[in-house]
């Protein structure tokens, strides 16, 4: 979830993340936001379709810009060369777009040059009405018309001089809030406030002329050099390699040149009052641009960048750019551009960011900014990046199974049938459901592909994909081709099933038994799978109408008497119910399906402990505010929280009631606000099953007492009438802390209980409740009869003695087996780590 996430799961940046021209970033680039808050956020602005076969540089820009930040104005000259060839042989017109606030210098012959004008070439400037941008950005259309019968030249040089207010989509055009009014002494003129925020210009700013492509046309790739002159104290950053002509006197204007020789989808220009820190790392230049002096922080990021770049070069192949830069942003963003990342001021100071979001953004230089996304299909880059950063580092720390389980939890909590869609339709994350599909599902599908092919083939295939498609547009078909080439296997069925079909299988261990004969054991395991029926009100998607079973490779763990660790068997499942027979050399004690959470599936609700995210993700919720509170200010604060939920969810059935009007409905999830809310008694009763006790003074969680005074709490339990739904109880003794809870709780969606302290508020404790895997695991009771007697199955329950998995030991009344059910850690994808 991105910084600034609102309770309903929608980012305040989401309106800027639109498809096509006019989003925060234009054509094909991303606004990729942070993964540290329940996995990464990203929006894609794709170009029209293109096959990933050739790299054609459509334009070369040589731009010189002078920035006047306090006035919000720039002056520019772009000596551009458009490489046309046969791309416009069926048209006499080349149309270019520039922001409408810029005034182009006359005479118009300066654009074409006198020679072309004398040869009959024409140029016309027209304001676009309506604006070409989906977000309403007004543009000037510049039409270059050649004489009929004259072929387009292979290269067409044009020169533009223009000046005017620049458009920064991230920041308001109203600059009254940039600084307080400055005092004016007698006899002095009023001074303009200095700009306190930086500048971000992109293709969506139309700060340089761009070709207006018709739908379905090949998206233009460009290269450029960008010379930027900034006032004293300001520094400019862009893609590519840095060349500079810094003044000796810091009070003078400074000039910097950025050259991008590699193909780019658009040009970025970031400017602010930066302190620049730099170092060399082999052939690469590393930078940290901070909005203030902080050499310790800069050195940490520079050192970490070098470690992660080495790691990914070893994993995938050479880094595609000459530099990498961390750039601090006054807004709390997490954008990944080619060769740099733009992270918010507060974000870069979180201690975990350097080990989570930072490597994620670095890796995007391979996936998304190194190999571009073919917009005719889905966005494959986000899930692949998450798999090789967030998931891989969790796996290297022995937490891969836990990470995958959390991704499956998100899918269960946020993706109902009405919100599901195929991976081929994923363009970018705009809510928790799209994140759970585009990031989580694709991550799990990649993991299944790795399980199917083996670690070595999986990595070699990714290296092949990168080498073959660097600086090209690629899609799922290209990934499939790379995996097929390296593995020698046909994977059309796998990719078609998992990328063009929505939904997920639900698995159940229907039965398990064994027969002993001649010292061997014949084990039979019956497995069922089903899929939820499509929602009748859901938008049309390629969910197959008959909803057939999924074809998948299913791991099964088999524990034997006297052994703590299981053997792992793999079976191919293709039907709704299948029985798998296998011979095992030792007497089985238990079996479990998908022990390491290797399969993308819809979890059984009983596998998943209730969590805050479950309540946020429910399709139908009820919000219960207290009838009265001793402090009317806290009652108003609860109302504020309740209203924020209804505003963000915007779904039928969301309504606010008081305790006296509330009736618990099994089809609803519930938010309960207030320590004195009498409806909270249902939560207190459910908390007892987790040994969490409440009284007038506070609550005991994991053996520790937390007083109500000075703290805020979010406690989630199952709806006692239906485990598919949940109840979250929010308690705070301070109205000042509630706005902070509104902002922060969505970032803690996987937790069942949360404790915060102070008015900020600061998280003090968090945790998940115990879970059970009853539908996937069977524990056998000892055989008391003659050889060959089939044992009965003991329904598993949670018990403290079991190490792993939870709930994997017999009921207390049943005879105990020696040892514990243990799942040894699986080896990670690679045996080396970065050392940031």
SULVENHU-V271020 format. One record per helix or strand. SS is the DSSP state (alpha for helix, beta for strand). FROM is the first residue (numbers start at 1). TO is the last residue. Records with the same first field share a line. If there is no record, write none. Layout:
# SULVENHU-V271020
SS = FROM-TO + FROM-TO
This chain:
# SULVENHU-V271020
beta = 5-5 + 11-11 + 30-33 + 41-44 + 57-68 + 73-83 + 93-99 + 103-104 + 122-127 + 139-145 + 155-165 + 199-201 + 210-211 + 221-230 + 235-237 + 241-245 + 254-264 + 269-272 + 275-281 + 284-290 + 323-329 + 334-337 + 340-344 + 367-367 + 371-373 + 473-474 + 505-517 + 520-530 + 552-560 + 565-565 + 567-573 + 577-584 + 588-593 + 601-601 + 621-625 + 655-658 + 669-673 + 693-694 + 698-701 + 704-707 + 711-719 + 722-732 + 753-757 + 762-767 + 777-780 + 793-794 + 797-797 + 809-809 + 822-822
alpha = 14-16 + 109-112 + 114-118 + 175-177 + 203-205 + 295-316 + 347-349 + 353-355 + 357-363 + 381-396 + 400-414 + 417-419 + 423-425 + 432-453 + 455-469 + 476-487 + 492-500 + 605-607 + 612-617 + 632-649 + 659-661 + 678-690 + 735-748
